[in-house]
Amino acid sequence: MSNEIRLRYAPSPTGHLHIGGARTALFNYLLARRLGGKFIVRIEDTDQTRNVENAAEKQMENLKWLGVEWDEGVDIGGPYAPYRQMDRLDIYRRYIDQLLAEGKAYYCWATKEELDAEREEQLARGETPRIAEKHRHVTPEQKAVYEQEGRVPSVHFLVPDDREYVVNDLIRGEVRFESNGMGDFVICRPDGIPTYNFAVVIDDYLMKISHVIRGEEHLSNTPRQLMIYEAFGWEPPQFAHLALILNQDGKKMSKRDESIIQFIEQYRDLGFLAEAIVNFLVLLGWSPGGDAGEEEIFSKEDLIKLFSLERVSKSPAVFDAAKMNWMNNHYLKEQPLDFIVELCLPHLQKAGFIENDPSREEYERVREIVALYQEQMSYCAQIVPLAALFFLDEVVYDEEAKGILREPQVPEVLAAFKRHLEEAPEYNVESIKASLKNVQKETGHKGKALFMPVRVAVTGQEHGRDLDKTLYLIGREQVLNRLARVLS
């Protein structure tokens, strides 16, 4: 192993980029950048039954959107190409043949059905399931019979007996595994495609990976991988296994759990900002410590300077959706208005509120509406329910709103306000302010008794943004129609 720092993220192309995968990629990326090393993206696609077309490309596109750049990978190549496992089958074959020649692996001619039946019997006897030793030794006569039957063998790794394997985990410390009871495991399927545990070792060794940061579900795979390193006489990389991300009920997050948005693409589509997602994900299981210990907002540059595995927790992290929204709101408020408008436009177009190619006048109106809500939005898709009152003809009044409109002063206030708006020579924020002042003088109603009926009648809401600005952006004709409807 060279002294060069090299880390990798190696997703399977089985679906979208999950928040757990994105966090793993980020931790690898940040440590590589912090230590002045290289970051590699490699595609582990040997599980052909689960692969989804274009999933690898989509995952890489979303990583790039998050601001995670790599130095070597499928799309840009590098000194250890190819970076896709299915393009490396001839490489794996050479190493499988070496293990077979050295007696460290063997052909197993048992069918899947036979192995499954043996497994069931072992479980029934209360034993840990393992490959029976009888499969290790096949006579030439048996082999001839199997070949005649059309059987194609898999290749199994010969697990040493009475051995202890120690993982010196950079997050968890020492984790020990006994080889007894593990059973020989498949390293190459009958179709010639290697299994994950074999291919990952060959790739990490040949690509000179120095550190492997991955989810804790891989910890149980690590002793098998250490056996393969040992069989070839190779030094393994340093391992670090990240604790789980739990949902708000403290349960392991499942991809079927609909209480949490789980894929980066979904956040992107909702109008979350990449910087906010990165900031939030890194704090799932890592804390900066020192002077920055109480801080919660970090730029990517800050994170590169501060990140270390010493500050990664062994305990599971809880995904707090409210905090994610708060953090994104923080970042949205910091952005230039025009940038936020561009993110909101597709949502307003999809809702049918504005044309796909809005006029200059329509765009300016949208810009002012977005400016009204920029401080309030957690993500840009929220502009649709927030801004609906500017685009829909019908106002819906809930029971609370109807209660306010039944107050005794309401007809007098609304009638006076409607008349002043009709008589105003212009319709703008100043003339609306003036009209409300005139209603106060004329009727003697002020404060909540004046403003609440007007707001509720025109918007259907008891609370909202600046009233004068809201009424101006709804437009004089629409405001008069809504007042007339309530008065009638």
Steps between C-alpha positions, in 0.01 A plus 500: 500500500644837399480803730269679259156583645233352272131464587211379294122494483374188325122500452295222342280627215183359655306826537518864601769662714375440856578740784704224670707451185542874455628531860750217440620668179536832684703355788739331254525816290560733797770279652675466163500878453598567862803268472597621153417163342298369208129416490375231260148402389471137395186313393431159658257346251561126534149437640348501153150405618461821703667750267283784369572655161673841522497486883880539519493809278213649703681438829816665367299797370348550847841468670633771268196715581592466870846635413680167548770484231720196437850458360445162331186319391284340233435830325850652513724193506827484691813289545310196638219479242258346436297627797190287436514144636332332203784639283757332732389134480824383333698663788299315765535169310879512527484531879232230534721264296794584731301405813381178333858411402624564855223290657350804675174469305317211338226422249169416667266292280202503736182657357330790670215266598742255669675779690164651609382156626822454701460849646144420614620176665780683684256765626260224614785349704570842656833536317641809330452437125826432316619321186558132583860386468398214265475759221871582532615167358354374171657195333568505124219241462247718684611802296440305176149405617418861596624630163291237322197622698573849363594649836716813499702549822534808715832581669517499880768650721652255747452661842786421742403320821562631854599849396415837649472799269534847651360812333678810635210728424584873498158581650414194713843385613583129503230260373577125512356215293551123530545308173335184643133494409539743209509229236662517157348779294440549128753721322386427144153400383438232235455776238862610555407825678681552832314579821527834680737378772755380245478777238517780759831368638659469155383850404607666825844334484568573132373858532725552805209604727641608838177554696156338463218701663164324464176421684498268802299240306835414333679428828395133492650470149838627616643174648433319170677780317793481743529127421534583130764768569687244710471229230680728252749634756367855462473771764134605546392866502385674819130445566242735652136395534238772537208453740148476362270791430174451693157651436335724756347197677854373561454212254740405221405697192340281234475602136126434532467746790287782359533726806837622367606612154791266436652573160717795400311538173176556691658781704639651183156485334337667803737796478744424781849645460803273463699697761225448760477126434877460526507700825213295646629156394851556635353579844326160500761323708783756494559807717780754459615529863731776625401864441255395227321254733179704532491608136248345263558685172809396304607563142660217304837675547443508879414131502814407304712686757324351803401144406664207677397145587586563869185715520270239340262342751461125561133561584225514235396843372133601498368660183313815608290623207409823685870581540559426131224750413639758744847465350377534143295805598822654639676446167200619293492830689868559415453459122441778246130538424538426127665165576202401720253620237660265245457209742135593570393553138477128402274432801265787411496386136425140597210622717363686195532840672723651232586436136803291407634807326382786724482859374729761655204637698401153627862423594529827697181419690633152585826658610317726746289208630814290558665798674201504737558135602878451469545545877226247574562211261677183616534387137389643168208262428324670795447803278199320346277482812638831629434688176173328399297797631652720225393271217175324594160661442319332788601560861427214743403609853550257788281509814733745677495735200120480479483586871705817443282602204190470724627769740257799518734770360598298191233617246568865583882459476495302174243725330699814589831342388346384171367852430834668575687256272252565217537878542883496524653656182787244511547150635829451678636428851468870600139535382403178685660637820311826453169316444543301821578824691187661357287200608639538854410870511158439351390199708706539818612135470872446527770236561382141488132599459594677174786301351387145584166513311674649194775235503258210554249621240764540229741212580302253714787510750524646852876557473733581216762730360477881476129577435544804271753316281284185492191693388701685236638175351156334494385789279217757532243308295549174690496679841173681412341175379592320823369787717175508299458120538532522881271804524231324295 
